[in-house]
């Protein structure tokens, strides 16, 4: 009888463990790799607005993001940039309006945007741009080209389930250095070709699309090309630098909260899950790798950091809860010869500009000024 009870308990424990492993493997695949697009929801509501300021009742993530020093808000009919010191009373936030496009009124529904600018370069920044397209491994990719009379270019590489406007906060800085700006898509973006695997691969496949974007710039006269990669975009940039035959044309790269070792990111996430059995992350990762068809060691780009030769400006905050800052710490320690490291406090994931705009732009300008010639006199 005791043996039967023991076996029953043991079987129950094993069954529970298997259930946990399968459940979290499916969740890891869904949250990390599966292609899907969030429905746009407008959480907050405008209480009052005039030409100088706006008061709104925040909901969801807007409660925190609405207080960031530099933040955008958008609705279905308008977008605005907010700055100044926020004030809060009875759950209502009041902010100074820096700029506004479109029309808002009392009762309008809005949401915060870390990207700040979410329409297009003309509507948000008053800059002329051209819709462009170029061929890549899976088909035609599209993007925006903000032109300059220069042979210097910069390509923005957005992050996970994001879009090309992620780099638009930095366009005014790039313009100071006479850089043509290319903001383009890559595979599995909303308007781009979908690969047959149907997963985001954190650079393992997407680097080929970046290579195509680089060739597009070369075909349009580029002599010097810079790259800026955000989060997963940083992984794409590094994978490109490790693999591409065109990497020698890259003059410098800017990495913001780069996801350079997905193993460590998953381990950090697993450590924060209550009651997850110790050691469960190994079979979870093993099952995910079978589902998605990749090898986890291939997503640790830090082990190949000795192969990098391109100067890097690395930007990361110790408050990042998505990509742990120690990943960037490791890159900075291993390659001090090529890495300039801006390590911040207080900024959330890929939001250094929103929290520390002046210091971020200052470091970017110093980095770029050492590698470009001013073309705007």
Secondary structure as UniProt FT lines:
FT   HELIX           2..28
FT   HELIX           29..33
FT   STRAND          44..49
FT   STRAND          53..57
FT   TURN            60..61
FT   HELIX           62..65
FT   TURN            66..67
FT   STRAND          71..74
FT   STRAND          78..89
FT   TURN            90..91
FT   STRAND          92..102
FT   TURN            106..107
FT   STRAND          109..113
FT   TURN            114..115
FT   HELIX           121..125
FT   STRAND          130..136
FT   TURN            137..138
FT   STRAND          139..146
FT   STRAND          152..157
FT   TURN            160..161
FT   HELIX           164..170
FT   HELIX           171..176
FT   TURN            177..178
FT   STRAND          180..184
FT   TURN            187..188
FT   TURN            190..191
FT   TURN            196..197
FT   TURN            202..206
FT   HELIX           207..219
FT   TURN            220..221
FT   STRAND          224..230
FT   HELIX           232..243
FT   TURN            245..246
FT   HELIX           247..249
FT   STRAND          250..256
FT   HELIX           262..271
FT   TURN            274..275
FT   TURN            278..279
FT   HELIX           280..292
FT   HELIX           296..299
FT   HELIX           301..307
FT   STRAND          311..317
FT   TURN            318..319
FT   HELIX           326..334
FT   TURN            335..338
FT   STRAND          339..344
FT   TURN            349..350
FT   HELIX           352..355
FT   HELIX           357..369
FT   TURN            370..371
//
